[in-house]
Amino acid sequence: MLYPMYYWFDPTYILVIAGVIICLAASAKMRSTFNRYSRVRSHSGLTGQEAACEVLRRAGIYDVRVERVAGNLTDHYDPRTKVLRLSDATYSSTSLAAVGVAAHECGHAMQHAQGYVPLKIRGSLVPLANLGSTLAWPLILIGLLFTGRSSEMFLNLGILAFSLAVLFQLVTLPVEFNASNRAVRILGSSGIMYPDELQGTKKVLGAAALTYVAGAAASILQLLRIILLAGNRRR
């Protein structure tokens, strides 16, 4: 038996809208801050790729490759292959934004080399988070749209699956903040950036971190909505 379709138009949609607004605002802040400091050249004249190599060398890491990857702000460190990939906007640019982002990714390589515990936890959560993201909504929709003794079981399983994805995002936060802190410290202590340049880099990395915070907040709001819907369904 199909469950009444008013669940598609319930007041809890305000939580989804709030999450979307938060994410859009954080994304806009990130783009504007990156664009602003992508026009400011670092005094060192190092490109993002050169800065990454220098930061890795100063950290005593010699087994990580630095490669270019297509896209904009697609920079990331892959611990499985020990490859640090820098986007087109970062790899060959000498801007404060590019050097800061490159150093941030080096921060992840340093975490990996030193066995940073939150990074290990995040890595172990990846398969669970992927599985949860895939299964959560089908399970939740089955539980909401149909009646019967098994509907509550589907709802609970869906909430558990979605919670795994939320947990992954929460664990990501300290990993990202720590990588940025490592980047700022080594850029300052190495002389790659002057103190006044570091202020701009901090703003870029802070805006980037804000997108992770916004994503986690939006997921929490979505999880709250699902729990409210499940509570209404049980009543």
Secondary structure, DSSP 8 states (H G I E B T S, - for coil): -B--GGGGG-TTHHHHHHHHHHHHHHHHHHHHHHHHHTTSB-TT---HHHHHHHHHHHTT--S-EEEEESSSS--EEETTTTEEEEEHHHHT--BHHHHHHHHHHHHHHHHHHHT-HHHHHHHHHHHHHHHHHHHHHHHHHHHHHB-STTHHHHHHHHHHHHHHHHHHHHHHHHHHHHHHHHHHHHHHHHTSS-HHHHHHHHHHHHHHHHHHHHHHHHHHHHHHHHHHHHHHHH-
